Amino acid sequence: MPRHLLLLLLTLARVTAAYGSEGEAPAKKPEAHGKTEGGHEKKEGGEAPATPPAPSGPKREYNAGKVLPFPSFTADAIGLQQSIEFKPKKGRAAMLIFVASWSETCQVLMPEFKQLARKYASESTDVYFVFAHDTKQDAEGFVKEHKLTQTSIMANVDLLISFKNPELPSIYIADRWTYLADRFINVKKSDLDAVDAAMGKITAL
C-alpha cells in the first residue's frame, strides 16, 4: 500500500476516534418479539435495559453529522500586554470574526462587522476580532483606525490549525452548550443577514 494512502487512512481513523462519541449513535435493529438482541428468550416480567438519558442542550450538527466542540485557544491581545485564554463555557455564546488589515474585503465590511459585534457583545456572548496572517504593527494600526472596541487578538499557528485556517474574512459561532453552531467562510455582504439570524437564534436560547 502506498505510504501516502496509509497515512491518510491512519489520520481518518484518529479523527473518527476523536469525534465519534460526539456524533449520532448508530440506530439499533428492532428486536424480535420476546427476544433480546442476542436471540435469547426474555424472561417474563423482565425489564428492558434502561435507555441512556439524552444529552442536555440542542445538538449542533456540522460536517457529516458530527457534533464538534468549539475550540479553545490562547492568543496575544492587540493593544494589551497580555494573553487571552478562551475556553467555551456553558451559558455563554461566542463569535469570532477572522480578519486581516491587508484584506480589501475586511476593510469594506468592517462597518458591518463592528455593528454585529456591538449588537451581540454582552455579558452572555464573547466577541473577538481575530487577525490572521497579519503583523502585530499593522493589526494595531487597523484596530485604531477602525476604533474596534471588542477584544482583538493575533492568531497564532495553533489557533489557525484549530479553526482550519479559514479564508478571510470568516466568522465562527459557538452556541451556549460549548459547541460549534455555525461558520461563514469568505464572508460577503450578502452573507451578513444569515450571520445575524444565526446569532439571533443562539442568543435567544
N, C-alpha and C positions, 0 to 999 in steps of 0.2 A: 504493500500500500504506500503511495507517495507520502512523503513526510508532511507536506502542507495539508493534505487531506486528513491525516491522523491528528495533527494539531487542531484542525477545525472541529473534528468530532470530539476531542477532549474538551475544547472550550465550550461547545454546546452542552456537553454533559455537566460541566461545572455550573453553567448558567441555570440549567434545569434543576440541579440540586439546590442551588441557592434560592430560587424563586418558586419552585414547585409547590411549596407549602402555602404560598400566598394566593395561588390561583384556585379555580373551581375544583372541588373534589370530584373524582370520576363517579358517574352515576352507577349505582348498583343494579344488577339484573334483578327483576322481580322474582321473589321466591315462589316455589310451587306450594300449593295449598297444603298446610300441615307438615311442611318440611323446612328444615333450616337450609342455609346456603350449602352446607356440606352434604345435603341429601338425606340426613337423618330425620326420623320422625320426631316432631316436637312432643314433649310430654304435656298431657292435659293439665291445664291450669298454669302452664309455664308462661313466663313473661318474655316479650321480645326485648332484645338488647336496647338499652336507652340510647336515644338519638343525641349526639353531642350538641350543646347549645350553639346557636348561630352567633358569629362574632357581632359585637355591638358596632353601630355606625354603618353607613352605606358602603357598598363595595364600589371601588373606582376601577373599572376595567381599562386596561391600557396594554397594547401590544399582545395580540393573540390571547386575550382573556386573562392576562396576568394582572395581579394587583400589586403594584410596586410601592414601596415606602419612599417618601420624599427624601432626597439625600441630605445628610448633614455636611457642614463644611466649616473651615476656619480660613479667614482671609483678612488682609490688611485693610483697615478703613481709610478712605481718602479724606485728607484734611485732619486726621486724628492720629496721634502717635500711639495706636493700639490696634490689637487684632480683634476681629469679631468672630465669636464662636456661635454658630447657628445649629440648633437641633430642633426638628419639628416637635411640637407639643400638642397633646390633645386639647381641644378647645380653642386653638389658635390657627388661623389660616395664614398663608404666605403667598406673596407674589414677587418673583424675581424677574427683573427686566434687564436682559442682556443687551448691552450697547457698546459702542466704541466712538471715541472722539473723531476718528477719521472717516466714519461711515456717513455718507451723504443721507441715506435713508434715516439714520438715527437723528441726524441734525434736523431734518424736515419734520419728523414725527415727535420730536421732543416736547412740544407744547401739549400734544395729546397724551403722551406718556406721563407728563407731570400732572395733568388733570386726573388721569386714572390713579396715580399714586396718592394724590391729595384726597380723592374720593374714598379710597379703601384703607388708607393708613389710619389705624386706630389701635385701641388697647387690645383688640382681639385679632388683628391682622398685622403681620410683619411685611414691610415692603422694602426691597433693596434694588438699587441700580448696580448692576454688575458690569464692570468694564473689562472686556475680554480682548486679548491681543493688542493691548494698548500700553503706552508708557505711563508711569505714575505722574510725570510732569504734565503730559497732555491731558490726562484724565482730570487732574486737579484744575487745570485751566478750563476744561469743559464744564465741570461742576460749578465753578464760579460764574462763568459766562451765562449759564442757564439757571443759575440760582436754585440748584437742587437742594431741597430741604430734607428729603428722606436719606437714609444711610446709603452711602455709595462705597463700594468695595472694589478691590483689584482682584480679578480672577487669577488663580494660580493653576498649575498643572493638575493637581488633584481635583480641584473644583471642576475644571473643564472636563476631565475624564468622567466624573460623577454625572454630569449633565450632558454627556455625549457630544461635547464640543459643538454647540448649536450654531447655525448660521445666524448672522446678525441683521437686524435685531430679532430677538426671540423672547418669549415670555413663558415662564413656568409657574404653575399654580398648585399649591398644596391645600388640601381640604382640612377640616378641623379634626380629622382622625389620623393625621400624620401621613396620609397617602398622596401620591401624585394624582391630582384630579384632572389636569389638562395641560397641554402645552401648545404654543403657537410659534412655529418656526418661520424665519424670514418674513416677519410681520409686515403687512402692508396696511395702508389706511383703511381699506375695505374690511380688514380683519378686526378692527377695534371694537365694533359693535358686538361681535362674538366674544371678545375678551371681556368686555363689560358685562355681558349677560352671564358668562361663566362665573365671574367674580361675584355677581349679584346673587346667584344661586348658592354659592359657597357661604357667603356672609349672612345669608338669610336663615341658614340652618341653625 
